[in-house]
């Protein structure tokens, strides 16, 4: 199931604090991402602060730009822990008993 944003708060310097429905939360820095015809208007702080969450759990603004929740979630989710290395088996000692014991 795709994560959904349940809360977004604008922060200074074109950053967003986002919270997801699975408990993951964090800050997204968009300061280097607001280029192009669609995102350029968000360089106006007043427009940027109009951020909201739509009915699909995506971050969006009234003038049209939106951000996919799954991409933001993967930025906030730490790498899965690496698998523990298998323990090396201890060498077995085979005792040789004298025959007949």
Buried (B, 14 or more C-beta within 10 A) or exposed (E): EEBBBBEBEBBEEBBBEBBBBEEBEBEBEBEEEBEEEEBEBBEEEEBBEEBEBEEEBBBBBEEEBBBBBBEBBEEBEEEEEEEEEEEEEEEEEEEEEEEEE
